[in-house]
């Protein structure tokens, strides 16, 4: 029993270290040098910009997932309890950094995305079923769905101003 408690405290210390490091990386990535407001994009530009983010989310969630049909080295590494969870968490943070370098998002959306990553970390703590639960949860796909829902809901500034100027010039 004491050995189990020591093991659990060691695992929680490792995850605390990983989370603090990842939080530091995420905070450093908040400098939005290249990011643009979603309202600055037209509808076609939004779709064009979102598509690579969709592909990346799908690829990363599938690559480190459990595939029964043809397991590869990524699947086997993903099954290792601490290592697999850490690697998928690092990839999720990297994906979130890529989102931040593309779009300026409100704090509520960022908090939901970070919350998804924290749920992912919690699921990764479950030793044997963690890798199955990580596959079912799909943190990057969930973050992409939040991003797409927000970005597509923002009205483009340019289209509305162009449409109103065209209407004014037609009536003149």
C-alpha positions in Angstrom: 0.0 0.0 0.0 2.8 2.4 0.9 4.6 1.5 -2.4 1.4 2.3 -4.3 1.1 5.7 -2.5 4.8 6.5 -3.3 4.2 5.5 -7.0 1.1 7.7 -7.2 2.9 10.7 -5.6 5.8 10.2 -8.0 3.5 10.2 -11.0 1.6 13.3 -9.7 4.9 15.1 -9.2 6.0 14.3 -12.8 2.7 15.5 -14.1 2.9 18.7 -12.0 6.3 19.4 -13.5 5.1 18.7 -17.0 2.0 20.9 -16.5 4.0 23.8 -15.1 6.4 23.6 -18.0 3.6 23.4 -20.5 1.8 26.3 -18.9 5.0 28.3 -19.2 5.3 27.4 -22.9 1.7 28.3 -23.5 2.0 31.6 -21.7 5.1 32.4 -23.8 3.2 31.6 -27.0 0.4 34.1 -26.2 2.5 36.8 -28.0 0.3 37.0 -31.1 2.7 38.4 -33.6 1.2 36.8 -36.7 -2.3 36.2 -35.4 -5.2 38.0 -37.0 -8.7 38.7 -35.8 -11.2 36.3 -37.4 -13.2 39.3 -38.5 -10.3 40.3 -40.8 -10.9 37.2 -42.9 -13.5 36.7 -45.5 -15.6 33.5 -45.4 -13.4 31.8 -48.0 -10.2 32.9 -46.3 -11.5 31.5 -43.0 -12.2 28.1 -44.6 -8.8 28.2 -46.3 -7.1 29.0 -43.1 -9.1 26.5 -41.0 -8.5 23.5 -43.3 -4.8 23.0 -42.4 -5.7 23.3 -38.7 -8.4 20.6 -39.2 -6.0 18.3 -40.9 -3.3 18.7 -38.2 -5.9 18.0 -35.4 -7.1 14.9 -37.2 -3.6 13.7 -37.9 -2.2 14.2 -34.4 -5.2 12.6 -32.7 -5.1 9.6 -35.0 -1.3 9.2 -35.1 -1.0 8.8 -31.3 -4.2 6.8 -31.0 -4.8 3.2 -30.7 -5.2 1.5 -34.0 -6.0 -2.2 -34.0 -5.7 -2.6 -37.7 -2.0 -1.7 -38.1 -0.2 -0.6 -35.0 3.0 1.4 -35.6 5.7 2.8 -33.3 3.5 5.8 -32.4 0.7 3.5 -31.2 3.1 1.5 -29.1 4.7 4.6 -27.6 1.2 6.0 -26.9 0.4 3.0 -24.8 3.2 3.7 -22.3 1.2 5.3 -19.4 3.4 8.4 -18.5 5.3 8.8 -21.8 2.2 8.4 -24.1 0.2 10.9 -22.0 3.0 13.3 -21.9 3.7 13.2 -25.6 0.0 13.6 -26.6 -0.2 16.5 -24.1 2.9 18.2 -25.7 1.3 17.7 -29.1 -1.9 19.3 -27.8 -0.1 22.3 -26.5 1.8 22.6 -29.8 -1.5 22.5 -31.6 -2.9 25.2 -29.3 0.2 27.3 -30.0 -0.4 27.0 -33.7 -4.0 28.1 -33.3 -2.7 31.1 -31.3 -0.3 32.0 -34.1 -3.2 32.0 -36.6 -6.2 33.6 -34.8 -6.8 36.0 -32.0 -9.3 34.3 -29.8 -11.3 35.6 -26.8 -10.4 34.5 -23.3 -13.4 32.2 -23.0 -12.5 30.1 -26.0 -8.9 29.9 -24.8 -10.0 28.8 -21.4 -12.2 26.1 -22.9 -9.3 24.8 -25.0 -7.0 24.7 -22.0 -9.7 23.0 -20.0 -9.9 20.3 -22.8 -6.1 19.8 -22.4 -6.4 19.5 -18.7 -9.1 16.9 -19.1 -6.8 15.1 -21.5 -4.0 15.1 -18.9 -6.4 13.8 -16.3 -7.5 11.0 -18.6 -3.9 10.2 -19.3 -3.3 9.5 -15.6 -5.4 6.3 -15.8 -2.8 3.6 -16.4 -4.3 1.0 -18.6 -7.5 2.6 -20.0 -5.9 6.1 -20.4 -4.8 5.5 -24.0 -8.3 4.3 -25.0 -9.9 7.2 -23.2 -7.4 9.6 -24.9 -8.5 8.3 -28.3 -12.2 8.7 -27.5 -11.7 12.2 -26.1 -9.7 13.6 -29.0 -8.4 16.8 -27.5 -7.2 18.4 -30.7 -10.4 17.7 -32.6 -12.4 19.2 -29.7 -10.2 22.3 -29.7 -10.6 22.5 -33.5 -14.4 22.3 -33.2 -14.4 25.2 -30.7 -12.1 27.2 -33.0 -14.3 26.5 -36.1 -17.5 27.4 -34.3 -16.1 30.7 -33.0 -14.3 31.7 -36.2 -17.2 31.0 -38.5 -19.6 32.8 -36.2 -17.6 36.1 -36.3 -19.0 38.4 -39.0 -16.2 39.6 -41.4 -15.7 43.3 -41.2 -14.5 43.7 -44.8 -17.5 42.0 -46.4 -20.1 44.1 -44.6 -18.3 47.3 -45.3 -17.8 46.4 -48.9 -21.5 45.4 -49.3 -22.7 48.6 -47.7 -20.4 50.7 -50.0 -21.6 48.9 -53.1 -25.2 49.5 -52.1 -24.5 53.2 -51.6 -22.7 53.5 -54.9 -25.5 51.7 -56.8 -28.2 54.1 -55.3 -26.1 57.2 -56.3 
